[in-house]
């Protein structure tokens, strides 16, 4: 599990709205030592987000409510592993999970307390949990990003089929889907959408040529420096690089893409239920949701947040529509096939 830390300290209640300004990076961030305080927190949060995202949100929540928050960092994959190993909620010392993949939250939904937020009608219907066991926080469409100095206009990718072109063999930025949720989702989406090519998964594996990145950040860096010609990343990270003037551009796969949705949920029987409910409401409040779009290039889940000119709304993007349960089952099957290909490749190369 990642580091544990506290943010802020107990003080009198402050009334008013303070603007949130924060930066975001999925990977490649150095964690500074966080002060360990001696008094007990009012809320313990488990998060898969980076400090650049959760830190300012947590701090502002403390300022507005007078609650002291302790943060424990982990990952969606780690939470999923807990479920596989049979860890029970009573063994968990936190109150709420924040910024965790909703697929995992759905898989473990018996752990979470039903909680319908006050402004539920403002959340996109497709981003809601029917049983109110989890609440969406942000949406991250998957995109194909490419280096504009390496990929010519005529070579510009159009979709998942572009990843199979022989010219890109060994030059595709892609993480191991067995270790990274975003690439597991990308793999499932690509294979599912490319129905006319039954062996798409095998062809993609061959074209990646055994070169897997450890993180989305490494993929992005590889595309920037030309080590990769193109690769899979998230919309907000690609847009952030574009805004910084990097020699990159990106497309939404024409066959259809998917949204990597993260959310929050309150643990059944948690020690600080009132504070957990307040934090949950805060994450989907208008202030935080607006800042997701204006400062993180990350899509809010509220329908009443106005999109700036040039940023297409979700209904304008080519998304695949399938039920979460179907997606989970399909993804599990594709990952098993991928694992088989990976094991066969290692045996062939003489690796143990």
RODOTOR-947491 format. One record per residue: z, x, y of N, C-alpha, C, O in turn. Coordinates in steps of 0.1 Angstrom, whole numbers, plus 5000, padded with zeros to 4 digits. Atoms other than C-alpha are relative to their C-alpha. Layout:
N
  n.w  n.u  n.v ca.w ca.u ca.v  c.w  c.u  c.v  o.w  o.u  o.v
    Z    X    Y    Z    X    Y    Z    X    Y    Z    X    Y
...
END
This chain:
352
  n.w  n.u  n.v ca.w ca.u ca.v  c.w  c.u  c.v  o.w  o.u  o.v
 5000 5008 4988 5000 5000 5000 5000 5009 5012 5005 5020 5012
 5001 4993 4988 4993 5011 5035 5014 5001 5007 5024 4997 5002
 4987 4997 4993 5020 5021 5061 5007 4987 5004 5001 4976 5005
 4992 5011 4995 5047 4999 5073 5005 5003 5014 5009 5014 5017
 4996 4997 4987 5056 4995 5109 5005 4988 5008 5003 4977 5004
 4996 5011 4991 5072 4975 5137 4993 5001 5013 4988 5012 5017
 5006 4999 4987 5057 4966 5170 5009 4993 5010 5013 4981 5008
 4992 5006 4989 5077 4959 5202 5014 5000 4997 5019 5005 4987
 4986 5001 5003 5113 4952 5205 5006 4987 5006 4999 4981 5015
 4994 5013 4995 5136 4922 5212 5002 5000 5015 5007 5010 5021
 4998 5001 4985 5135 4910 5248 5000 4985 5003 4998 4977 4995
 5000 5013 4995 5138 4879 5269 4986 4993 4999 4976 5001 5000
 5012 5007 5001 5111 4852 5266 4992 5002 5013 4997 5000 5024
 5009 4999 4989 5081 4858 5288 4990 4988 5000 4984 4986 4989
 5009 5011 5000 5060 4828 5299 4988 5004 5007 4988 5010 5018
 5013 4997 4993 5023 4831 5308 4991 5006 4990 4994 5009 4979
 5010 4996 5009 4991 4842 5293 4996 5015 5004 4993 5017 5016
 5003 4986 4998 4984 4879 5290 4987 5003 4992 4986 5000 4980
 5013 4998 5007 4948 4889 5282 5002 5011 4989 5009 5021 4991
 5000 4991 5011 4943 4907 5249 4987 5009 5001 4976 5004 5002
 5011 4991 5000 4921 4938 5249 5002 5009 4988 5012 5016 4987
 4999 4992 5011 4915 4955 5216 4987 5005 4994 4977 4998 4996
 5011 4995 5007 4891 4976 5196 5001 4998 4986 5012 4996 4980
 5000 5002 5015 4881 4972 5160 4992 5010 4993 4981 5014 4997
 5007 4991 5009 4871 4995 5132 5004 4997 4986 5016 4998 4984
 4995 5003 5014 4871 4987 5095 5005 5012 4993 5014 5011 4985
 4996 4988 5007 4874 5023 5085 5000 5011 5010 4996 5010 5021
 5001 4988 4993 4877 5058 5097 5010 5001 5011 5008 5009 5021
 4990 4999 4989 4908 5052 5119 5012 5008 4995 5017 5006 4984
 4988 4992 5003 4937 5076 5120 5012 4992 5004 5013 4988 5016
 4988 5008 4997 4970 5058 5118 5011 5009 5007 5015 5019 5001
 4989 4993 4993 4996 5071 5143 5013 4996 4994 5015 4985 4989
 4987 5003 5005 5032 5073 5132 5006 4988 5009 5005 4988 5021
 4994 5012 4994 5049 5039 5140 5015 5001 5000 5020 5004 4989
 4985 4999 5000 5085 5037 5151 5007 4991 4990 5003 4980 4989
 4992 5008 5009 5110 5025 5125 5013 4996 5007 5021 5004 5010
 4988 5005 4993 5136 5003 5141 5010 4995 4990 5007 4992 4979
 4989 5003 5009 5170 4995 5127 5003 4986 4998 5010 4982 4988
 4996 5014 5002 5173 4958 5132 4989 4992 4992 4978 4996 4991
 5008 5008 5009 5159 4930 5111 4989 4993 5007 4991 4988 5018
 5011 5007 4993 5125 4914 5119 5002 4985 4998 5009 4980 4990
 5000 5015 5000 5120 4877 5125 4988 4995 4991 4987 4983 4988
 5012 5003 5007 5086 4878 5106 4995 5012 4993 4994 5023 5000
 5006 4989 5007 5071 4900 5080 4985 4996 4996 4983 4986 4989
 5014 5003 5002 5033 4901 5079 4993 5010 4991 4994 5022 4994
 5008 4991 5008 5010 4915 5052 4986 4999 5005 4981 4987 5006
 5014 5002 4994 4975 4923 5066 4991 5010 4994 4994 5021 4990
 5011 4991 5004 4942 4938 5055 4992 5005 5012 4983 5012 5010
 5007 4996 4987 4932 4944 5091 5005 5014 5004 5015 5019 5000
 4996 4987 4994 4932 4977 5109 5009 4998 5012 5009 4987 5018
 4991 5001 4989 4958 4984 5136 4993 4996 5013 4999 4990 5021
 5007 5003 4988 4932 4981 5163 4997 4985 5002 4995 4980 5013
 5001 5015 5000 4929 4944 5154 5014 4994 5000 5017 4986 5009
 4987 5008 5001 4964 4933 5143 5010 5005 5011 5018 4997 5015
 4990 4994 4991 4984 4956 5167 5001 4992 5013 5012 4987 5016
 4998 5007 4988 4976 4939 5200 5003 4985 4998 5010 4979 5006
 4997 5014 5003 4977 4904 5184 5015 4998 4997 5021 4989 5002
 4986 5000 5003 5011 4911 5170 5009 5002 5012 5019 4995 5015
 4992 4997 4988 5024 4926 5202 5000 4988 5010 5010 4985 5015
 5000 5012 4991 5012 4896 5223 5008 4988 4995 5014 4981 5002
 4992 5011 5006 5027 4872 5198 5015 5002 5003 5023 4993 5006
 4986 4997 4998 5061 4890 5202 5003 4997 5015 5014 4992 5018
 4997 5002 4986 5058 4889 5240 5001 4985 5003 5010 4981 5012
 5000 5014 4996 5051 4852 5241 5011 4992 4993 5016 4982 4998
 4991 5008 5008 5076 4840 5214 5014 5006 4999 5023 4999 4995
 4987 4993 5002 5105 4866 5214 5003 5003 4985 5014 5007 4982
 4999 4997 5014 5099 4870 5176 4997 5015 4999 4988 5021 5005
 5003 4986 5004 5101 4906 5162 4992 5000 4987 4997 4994 4977
 5009 5001 5012 5073 4912 5137 4999 5014 4993 4998 5024 5000
 5002 4988 5008 5072 4938 5109 4986 4998 4993 4983 4988 4987
 5013 5001 5007 5037 4946 5095 4999 5009 4988 5003 5021 4989
 5002 4992 5012 5029 4958 5060 4985 5000 4998 4979 4989 4997
 5014 4999 5002 4993 4970 5055 4996 5001 4986 5003 5008 4978
 5005 5000 5013 4974 4964 5024 4985 4997 5000 4978 5001 5009
 5014 5003 5001 4940 4950 5013 4998 4987 4992 5007 4983 4984
 5003 5012 5008 4924 4919 4999 4999 5004 4985 5004 4997 4976
 5001 4996 5014 4916 4939 4967 5014 5003 4994 5016 5000 4983
 4986 4997 5005 4953 4950 4964 5007 4987 4997 5014 4986 4987
 4994 5013 5003 4964 4914 4967 4994 4993 4987 5002 4987 4980
 5007 5005 5012 4939 4904 4941 5006 5007 4987 5008 5000 4977
 4994 4993 5011 4953 4931 4918 5014 4996 4997 5018 4995 4985
 4986 5005 5002 4988 4918 4923 4999 4987 4991 5007 4986 4982
 5002 5013 5007 4976 4884 4910 4996 5003 4985 5001 4997 4976
 5004 4997 5013 4959 4900 4880 5011 5006 4991 5012 5004 4979
 4989 4994 5007 4990 4919 4871 5012 4991 4998 5022 4995 4992
 4990 5010 5002 5011 4888 4873 5012 5001 5009 5023 4995 5006
 4989 4999 4990 5032 4897 4903 5003 4986 5006 4993 4979 5009
 4996 5013 4995 5051 4866 4915 5004 5000 5014 5009 5011 5019
 4997 5000 4985 5056 4855 4951 5015 5004 5003 5017 5009 5013
 4986 4997 4997 5094 4858 4947 5003 5015 5001 5013 5020 5006
 4998 4985 5000 5089 4896 4943 4994 5006 5013 4995 5018 5016
 5006 4995 4987 5071 4898 4977 5009 4997 5011 5015 4986 5013
 4990 5000 4989 5092 4905 5008 4994 4995 5013 5001 4994 5023
 5006 5004 4987 5067 4893 5034 4999 4985 5000 5001 4978 4990
 5000 5015 4997 5063 4858 5049 4986 4995 5000 4983 4983 4997
 5013 5005 4997 5026 4856 5057 4990 5011 4998 4992 5022 5001
 5011 4990 5001 4993 4873 5049 4990 4996 5011 4988 4985 5014
 5008 5002 4988 4969 4878 5078 4987 5009 4999 4988 5021 4996
 5012 4993 5000 4932 4888 5078 4997 5005 4986 4992 5016 4984
 5003 4997 5014 4928 4887 5040 4988 4991 4996 4987 4980 5000
 5012 5007 5004 4895 4876 5023 5004 4986 4994 5013 4985 4986
 4996 5014 5004 4896 4838 5018 4997 4998 4985 5003 4989 4979
 5002 5002 5014 4882 4842 4983 5012 5003 4992 5016 4996 4982
 4988 4996 5006 4913 4860 4973 5011 4990 5003 5019 4986 4994
 4990 5010 4997 4935 4834 4991 4998 4988 4992 5007 4981 4988
 5003 5012 5008 4917 4807 4972 5004 5002 4985 5009 4993 4979
 4997 4996 5013 4922 4825 4939 5015 4999 4997 5020 4996 4986
 4985 5000 5001 4960 4827 4946 5006 4989 5007 5018 4990 5011
 4996 5011 4992 4963 4794 4963 5014 4993 4996 5020 4987 5005
 4986 5006 5004 4994 4783 4943 5011 5008 5006 5022 5003 5006
 4989 4992 4994 5013 4811 4961 5003 4994 5015 5014 4997 5020
 4999 5003 4985 5007 4795 4996 5005 4986 5003 5002 4977 4996
 4995 5013 4996 5024 4767 5014 4989 4992 5008 4983 4998 5016
 5009 5008 4992 5002 4739 5026 5004 4999 5014 5016 4996 5017
 4997 5000 4985 5000 4740 5064 4988 4996 5008 4979 5005 5009
 5011 5004 4992 4977 4720 5085 5003 5003 5014 5012 4998 5020
 4997 4996 4986 4974 4735 5119 4997 4989 5010 4989 4980 5006
 5001 5011 4991 4976 4714 5150 4985 4998 5005 4981 4986 5007
 5013 5001 4995 4940 4721 5161 4990 5002 4989 4979 5008 4991
 5008 4999 5012 4924 4718 5127 4986 4995 5003 4976 4999 4998
 5013 5006 4997 4896 4697 5142 4991 5009 5008 4979 5007 5009
 5008 4990 4993 4884 4727 5162 4995 5011 4991 4987 5019 4996
 5005 4990 5010 4878 4748 5131 4988 4995 4993 4988 4984 4989
 5012 5004 5008 4844 4748 5115 5003 4994 4987 5011 5000 4979
 4996 5007 5012 4845 4724 5086 4998 5009 4988 5006 5009 4978
 5003 4992 5011 4829 4749 5063 5009 5012 4998 5009 5019 4988
 4990 4989 5000 4857 4774 5071 5014 4995 4997 5024 5002 4999
 4987 5006 5002 4885 4751 5061 5003 4999 4985 4995 4997 4977
 4995 5002 5014 4906 4749 5029 5004 4985 4999 5012 4980 5007
 4997 5015 5002 4908 4713 5016 5014 4998 4998 5019 4987 5001
 4986 5002 5003 4943 4718 5004 5010 5006 5011 5022 5005 5010
 4993 4994 4989 4954 4735 5037 5009 5012 4995 5019 5015 5002
 4992 4988 5005 4967 4765 5016 4998 5013 5008 5006 5021 5009
 5003 4988 4991 4950 4790 5039 4992 4995 5012 4987 4984 5012
 5006 5004 4988 4936 4790 5074 4991 5012 5004 4995 5024 5004
 5010 4989 4997 4904 4810 5084 5004 5006 5013 5010 5000 5022
 4998 4993 4988 4907 4836 5111 4988 5005 5007 4986 5003 5019
 5013 4996 4995 4873 4852 5116 4989 5001 4990 4992 5001 4978
 5012 5000 5009 4838 4853 5102 4992 5012 5002 4989 5016 5014
 5008 4987 4999 4817 4884 5095 4987 4998 4991 4987 5001 4980
 5012 5000 5007 4781 4878 5085 4995 5014 4996 4997 5023 5003
 5005 4987 5005 4765 4905 5064 4986 5002 5005 4978 4993 5006
 5013 4997 4995 4735 4923 5078 4995 5013 4994 5002 5020 4988
 5006 4987 5004 4711 4951 5070 4997 5008 5013 4990 5003 5021
 5002 4992 4988 4713 4978 5096 4991 5012 4996 4991 5017 4985
 5008 4989 5003 4688 5006 5099 4999 5010 5012 5002 5006 5024
 5001 4990 4990 4682 5038 5119 4986 4999 5006 4976 5001 4999
 5013 5002 4993 4655 5033 5145 4992 5012 5002 4980 5012 5005
 5007 4987 5000 4646 5070 5145 4993 5003 4987 4984 5011 4986
 5005 4997 5013 4639 5070 5108 4991 4989 4995 4981 4992 4988
 5008 5012 5004 4626 5035 5101 4990 4996 5011 4994 4992 5021
 5010 5004 4991 4593 5028 5118 4999 4985 5002 5005 4977 4994
 5001 5014 4998 4584 4994 5132 4994 4993 4988 4999 4982 4984
 5006 5006 5012 4562 4987 5102 5009 5000 4988 5007 4992 4979
 4991 4999 5012 4590 4997 5078 5012 4991 5002 5021 4991 4993
 4988 5008 4998 4616 4974 5094 5003 4991 4989 4995 4983 4985
 4996 5008 5011 4635 4957 5066 5000 4985 5004 5002 4981 5016
 5000 5014 4997 4632 4919 5063 5011 4993 4992 5015 4982 4996
 4990 5007 5008 4657 4911 5036 5005 5008 4989 5003 5020 4988
 4994 4993 5012 4674 4919 5003 4989 5007 4992 4991 5017 4986
 5012 4994 5008 4639 4927 4988 4997 5014 5005 4992 5022 4998
 5003 4987 4994 4636 4956 5012 5008 5011 4994 5004 5023 4994
 4992 4990 5006 4664 4974 4994 4994 5005 4987 4999 5015 4982
 5006 4996 5012 4642 4977 4964 4988 5009 5002 4982 5014 4992
 5012 4992 4997 4614 4996 4981 5002 5015 4996 5012 5021 5000
 4998 4987 5005 4609 5030 4964 5002 5011 5011 5009 5021 5009
 4999 4990 4989 4607 5048 4998 5014 5003 5004 5017 5013 5010
 4986 4999 4996 4644 5042 5003 5009 5005 4989 5021 5005 4991
 4992 4995 5011 4656 5056 4970 5009 5011 5004 5005 5021 5010
 4990 4990 4996 4688 5075 4976 5003 5000 5014 5011 5009 5019
 4998 5000 4985 4688 5066 5013 5005 4986 5004 5003 4982 5016
 4994 5013 4997 4706 5032 5011 5015 5001 5001 5021 5006 4992
 4985 5000 4998 4741 5029 5026 5006 4988 4993 5003 4977 4997
 4994 5011 5008 4761 5009 5001 5013 5005 4994 5014 5016 4989
 4987 4996 5006 4797 5010 4990 5001 4994 4985 4993 4986 4981
 4998 5005 5014 4809 5005 4954 5006 4986 5000 5017 4984 5005
 4995 5013 5000 4813 4968 4949 5012 4997 4991 5019 4987 4993
 4988 5001 5008 4840 4974 4923 5012 5003 5007 5023 5000 5003
 4988 4996 4992 4862 4988 4950 5001 4993 5014 5011 4993 5020
 5001 5005 4987 4851 4971 4982 4995 4985 5000 4984 4983 4996
 5003 5014 5000 4851 4933 4987 4987 4997 5008 4979 4989 5003
 5012 5003 4993 4823 4934 5013 4988 5003 4992 4978 4995 4993
 5012 4997 5008 4799 4951 4989 5000 4992 4988 4989 4990 4982
 5001 5010 5011 4809 4928 4961 4994 4987 5005 4985 4982 4997
 5006 5012 4995 4800 4899 4983 4985 5002 5003 4977 4993 5001
 5014 4997 4997 4768 4916 4994 4991 5000 4987 4980 4995 4987
 5007 4999 5013 4758 4923 4958 4997 4986 4995 4986 4983 4990
 5002 5014 5006 4764 4887 4947 4990 4992 5008 4982 4985 5003
 5010 5008 4992 4745 4873 4977 4986 5005 4998 4977 4997 4997
 5014 4995 5002 4715 4896 4972 4995 4996 4987 4983 4991 4986
 5005 5004 5013 4712 4889 4935 4998 4985 4999 4988 4981 4993
 5002 5014 5000 4717 4852 4939 4988 4995 5008 4981 4986 5004
 5011 5005 4991 4692 4849 4967 4986 5004 4995 4976 4998 4998
 5013 4995 5004 4665 4869 4950 4997 4995 4986 4996 5002 4976
 5001 5007 5013 4659 4844 4922 4987 5004 4993 4986 5003 4980
 5013 4997 5006 4623 4855 4916 5000 5013 4993 4990 5016 4986
 5000 4987 5006 4634 4889 4904 5013 5001 4991 5024 5004 4996
 4989 5001 5009 4656 4886 4874 5008 5013 4998 5020 5013 4996
 4993 4987 5002 4664 4923 4872 5003 5007 5013 5003 5019 5015
 4997 4995 4987 4672 4927 4909 5012 5010 5000 5011 5020 5005
 4987 4992 5000 4707 4941 4902 4997 5014 4994 5001 5024 4999
 5003 4987 5006 4693 4968 4879 4991 5009 5009 4993 5021 5010
 5009 4993 4991 4666 4977 4904 5007 5006 5012 5005 5017 5017
 4992 4996 4989 4691 4979 4932 5008 5012 4997 5009 5022 5004
 4992 4989 5005 4714 5001 4912 4992 5013 4999 4996 5024 5003
 5009 4988 5002 4685 5025 4904 4996 5005 5014 4995 5017 5016
 5004 4995 4987 4674 5026 4941 5011 5006 5008 5009 5015 5017
 4988 4994 4994 4709 5034 4953 5002 5014 4995 5007 5023 5003
 5001 4986 5006 4706 5064 4930 5014 5007 4999 5015 5019 5001
 4986 4995 5003 4744 5068 4924 5007 5005 5013 5017 5011 5012
 4994 4995 4988 4751 5075 4961 5008 4988 5006 5002 4979 5013
 4991 5011 4995 4781 5052 4970 5009 5005 5011 5015 5016 5010
 4991 4997 4990 4800 5053 5002 5014 4995 4998 5016 4985 4991
 4986 5004 5002 4838 5051 5003 5004 4988 5009 5015 4982 5007
 4995 5010 4990 4839 5026 5032 4988 4995 5008 4977 5001 5008
 5010 5005 4991 4818 5005 5056 4998 5010 5011 4987 5012 5016
 5001 4990 4990 4826 5031 5082 4991 5012 4996 4983 5017 5004
 5008 4989 5005 4810 5058 5061 4985 4996 4999 4976 5004 5002
 5014 5005 5000 4779 5036 5056 4994 5001 5014 4983 5006 5017
 5005 5000 4986 4776 5031 5094 4997 5014 5005 4987 5016 5012
 5001 4986 4995 4781 5068 5101 4987 5006 4994 4980 5014 5000
 5011 4995 5007 4755 5077 5075 4987 4995 5005 4977 5002 5006
 5012 5005 4994 4729 5054 5090 4998 5006 5014 4987 5009 5018
 5001 4994 4987 4737 5068 5125 4994 5014 5000 4985 5017 5008
 5004 4986 5000 4732 5104 5115 4987 5002 4992 4982 5014 4991
 5012 4998 5008 4701 5097 5094 5001 5003 4986 4991 5004 4979
 4998 4998 5014 4716 5104 5061 4995 4989 4991 4989 4990 4981
 5006 5012 5006 4708 5069 5052 4990 4994 5009 4991 4995 5021
 5010 5007 4992 4677 5050 5064 5005 4986 5004 5002 4982 5015
 4995 5014 4998 4693 5016 5061 5012 4997 4991 5014 5005 4982
 4989 5003 5008 4723 5000 5046 5006 4986 5004 5002 4980 5013
 4994 5012 4998 4746 4970 5044 5013 5002 5008 5021 5011 5005
 4988 5000 4992 4773 4964 5070 5003 4986 5005 4997 4976 5001
 4997 5014 4994 4789 4935 5090 4994 4999 5014 4992 5009 5021
 5006 5003 4987 4774 4919 5121 5008 5007 5011 5002 5013 5020
 4992 4995 4988 4803 4929 5144 4999 5015 5001 4999 5020 5012
 5001 4985 5000 4801 4966 5134 4987 5005 5005 4985 5014 5012
 5013 4997 4996 4764 4967 5138 4998 4997 5015 4992 5006 5022
 5001 5003 4986 4765 4950 5171 5008 5009 5009 5003 5012 5020
 4991 4990 4993 4793 4973 5183 4992 5013 5002 4992 5019 5013
 5008 4988 4999 4771 5003 5176 4988 4999 5009 4985 5007 5017
 5012 5003 4991 4741 4987 5193 5005 5000 5014 4998 5005 5023
 4994 5001 4986 4763 4980 5224 5003 5014 5005 5002 5016 5017
 4996 4986 4996 4773 5017 5224 4987 5009 5002 4989 5020 5007
 5013 4992 4997 4736 5028 5226 4996 5008 4988 4987 5016 4989
 5004 4993 5012 4734 5040 5190 4985 4997 4996 4981 4986 4999
 5014 5002 5004 4698 5044 5176 5000 4992 4987 4995 4997 4976
 5000 5009 5012 4703 5015 5152 4996 4986 5004 4996 4983 5016
 5002 5014 4998 4693 4979 5149 5003 4993 4987 5005 5000 4977
 4997 5007 5012 4699 4952 5123 4993 4986 4999 4989 4981 5009
 5006 5013 5003 4685 4920 5107 5009 4992 4991 5017 4998 4984
 4993 5009 5010 4699 4890 5089 4989 4998 4989 4978 4994 4991
 5010 5001 5011 4682 4890 5054 4994 4986 5000 5001 4976 5000
 5007 5013 4999 4655 4863 5055 5002 4991 4988 5001 4979 4989
 4997 5008 5012 4664 4852 5019 5013 4992 5002 5015 4982 4994
 4987 5006 4998 4698 4842 5032 5011 5011 4999 5010 5020 4991
 4989 4990 5001 4730 4861 5038 5013 4992 4998 5013 4980 4996
 4987 5007 5002 4767 4853 5035 5010 5004 5011 5008 5014 5018
 4989 4997 4990 4798 4852 5057 5012 5006 4992 5017 4999 4983
 4987 4994 5005 4827 4875 5048 5011 4994 5008 5013 4998 5020
 4990 5008 4993 4855 4851 5058 5014 5005 4997 5018 5006 4985
 4986 4996 5002 4891 4863 5063 5009 4989 5006 5005 4982 5015
 4991 5011 4996 4921 4841 5068 5015 5004 4998 5018 5016 4995
 4985 4998 5000 4959 4837 5068 5006 4989 4991 5001 4979 4990
 4993 5009 5009 4984 4820 5045 5015 5003 5000 5019 5014 5001
 4986 4998 5000 5021 4814 5044 5006 4999 4986 5002 4990 4978
 4995 4999 5013 5040 4824 5013 5010 4988 4997 5019 4986 5005
 4991 5010 5004 5058 4796 4995 5015 5005 5000 5017 5016 4994
 4986 4996 5001 5096 4798 5000 5003 5013 5008 5013 5020 5006
 4998 4988 4992 5093 4826 5026 5013 4999 5008 5018 4988 5010
 4987 4999 4993 5124 4837 5046 4999 4995 5014 5009 4991 5020
 5002 5002 4985 5109 4831 5081 4989 4990 5002 4979 4993 5008
 5011 5010 5000 5089 4799 5078 4996 4995 5014 4984 4994 5017
 5003 5004 4986 5092 4788 5114 4991 5010 5008 4981 5006 5014
 5007 4989 4994 5080 4821 5127 4986 5002 4994 4976 5004 5001
 5013 4999 5007 5052 4822 5101 4990 4989 5005 4979 4992 5007
 5008 5011 4995 5039 4788 5112 4995 5002 5014 4984 5000 5018
 5003 4998 4987 5040 4798 5148 4989 5011 5001 4980 5010 5009
 5010 4989 5000 5020 4830 5141 4987 4995 4995 4976 4999 5000
 5013 5006 5006 4994 4811 5120 4993 4992 5011 4981 4994 5013
 5006 5008 4989 4988 4787 5149 4995 5010 5011 4984 5007 5017
 5004 4990 4990 4986 4817 5173 4986 5006 4997 4978 5009 5006
 5012 4993 5004 4958 4834 5153 4987 4992 5002 4977 4997 5004
 5012 5009 4998 4935 4804 5157 5000 4993 5014 4992 4984 5016
 4999 5006 4986 4945 4796 5193 4988 5005 5008 4981 5015 5004
 5012 4997 4993 4918 4798 5219 5000 5014 5006 4989 5020 5006
 4999 4986 4994 4930 4831 5235 4995 5010 4990 4987 5018 4993
 5003 4990 5010 4928 4851 5203 4985 4998 4995 4978 5008 4994
 5013 5003 5005 4896 4834 5191 4989 5004 5010 4978 5009 5006
 5010 4995 4990 4878 4841 5224 4999 5015 5000 4988 5020 5002
 5000 4986 5000 4888 4877 5223 4993 5006 4988 4987 5017 4988
 5008 4995 5011 4873 4881 5188 4986 5001 5003 4979 5011 5000
 5014 5000 4996 4839 4873 5203 4997 5010 5011 4988 5017 5011
 5003 4992 4988 4842 4890 5236 5003 5015 4999 4997 5023 5006
 4996 4986 5001 4858 4923 5226 4998 5006 4986 4999 5018 4985
 5001 4994 5014 4853 4927 5188 4986 4997 4994 4983 5002 4984
 5012 5004 5006 4818 4912 5183 5002 4993 4986 4993 4994 4978
 4996 5006 5012 4835 4893 5156 5000 4985 5002 5004 4980 5013
 5002 5014 4998 4828 4856 5151 5013 4992 4998 5020 4993 4988
 4988 5009 5001 4856 4831 5158 4997 4989 4990 4985 4986 4987
 5002 5011 5010 4861 4802 5134 5001 4986 5008 4999 4976 5002
 5000 5012 4992 4866 4777 5162 4986 4996 5005 4978 5004 5008
 5013 5005 4996 4837 4755 5172 4999 4998 5015 4988 4997 5020
 5000 5002 4986 4847 4752 5208 5000 5013 5008 5003 5013 5021
 5001 4987 4993 4844 4789 5217 4985 5002 5004 4976 5001 4995
 5013 4999 4995 4813 4794 5238 4994 5014 4997 5000 5024 5000
 5006 4987 5003 4789 4821 5226 4992 5005 5012 4985 4997 5018
 5007 4994 4988 4774 4845 5252 4985 5000 4997 4981 4998 4985
 5015 5000 5002 4736 4845 5257 4996 5012 4992 5001 5023 4993
 5005 4989 5009 4718 4865 5230 5007 5001 4987 5002 5008 4978
 4993 5000 5013 4743 4859 5203 4998 4987 4993 5002 4976 4998
 5003 5012 5007 4730 4833 5178 5013 4993 4994 5021 5000 4989
 4989 5007 5006 4754 4806 5167 4998 4999 4985 4987 5002 4980
 5001 5000 5014 4761 4802 5130 4989 4991 4994 4983 4995 4985
 5010 5010 5005 4738 4772 5126 4986 5006 5002 4976 4999 4997
 5013 4995 4998 4709 4794 5137 4997 5012 4991 4986 5017 4990
 5001 4989 5010 4715 4821 5110 4996 4995 4986 4999 4984 4982
 5004 5004 5014 4699 4821 5075 5011 5002 4990 5012 5013 4984
 4989 4999 5010 4729 4814 5053 4997 4993 4987 4991 4983 4987
 5000 5006 5013 4731 4807 5016 5011 4990 5000 5023 4994 5004
 4989 5010 5002 4751 4776 5009 5003 4998 4986 4995 4993 4978
 4995 5003 5014 4771 4775 4977 5015 4999 5000 5021 5004 5009
 4986 5002 5001 4805 4764 4967 5008 5013 4997 5003 5022 4990
 4992 4988 5002 4833 4790 4968 5002 5003 4985 5002 5015 4981
 4997 4998 5015 4841 4785 4931 4988 5005 4993 4989 5014 4985
 5012 4995 5006 4805 4790 4921 4997 5014 5004 4993 5022 4996
 5002 4986 4995 4803 4821 4943 5009 5009 4993 5005 5020 4989
 4990 4992 5007 4834 4835 4927 4996 5003 4986 4997 5015 4982
 5004 4998 5014 4822 4830 4892 4987 5009 4999 4986 5018 4991
 5012 4992 5000 4788 4844 4900 5003 5014 5003 4997 5023 4997
 4997 4986 4996 4802 4874 4917 5007 5008 4989 5004 5019 4986
 4993 4994 5011 4825 4881 4888 4990 5005 4989 4991 5016 4983
 5010 4996 5010 4795 4881 4864 4991 5011 5005 4988 5020 4997
 5009 4989 4995 4774 4903 4886 5008 5014 5000 5003 5024 4998
 4992 4988 5000 4803 4928 4889 5002 5006 4986 5002 5018 4985
 4999 4995 5013 4806 4930 4852 4987 5007 4996 4987 5018 4989
 5013 4994 5003 4769 4938 4849 4999 5014 5008 4994 5023 5002
 5000 4988 4992 4773 4964 4877 5009 5011 4993 5005 5023 4992
 4991 4990 5007 4803 4980 4858 4993 5006 4988 4995 5018 4985
 5008 4995 5012 4781 4983 4827 4990 5010 5004 4989 5020 4997
 5010 4990 4995 4753 5000 4846 5007 5013 5005 5002 5024 5002
 4993 4988 4995 4778 5024 4862 5005 5008 4989 5004 5020 4989
 4995 4992 5011 4794 5033 4829 4989 5007 4992 4990 5018 4988
 5012 4995 5007 4760 5038 4813 4995 5012 5008 4990 5022 5002
 5005 4989 4992 4750 5060 4842 5009 5012 4999 5004 5024 4998
 4991 4989 5001 4781 5081 4839 4999 5007 4987 5000 5019 4986
 5002 4994 5013 4776 5086 4802 4987 5008 4999 4987 5019 4993
 5013 4993 5000 4740 5096 4808 5001 5013 5007 4993 5022 5004
 4999 4987 4992 4750 5123 4833 5011 5009 4994 5013 5020 4999
 4990 4992 5006 4777 5136 4810 5014 4999 5006 5023 5007 5002
 4987 5002 4994 4807 5124 4831 5009 4993 4990 5004 4986 4981
 4991 5007 5009 4838 5114 4812 5005 4987 5006 5013 4980 5000
END
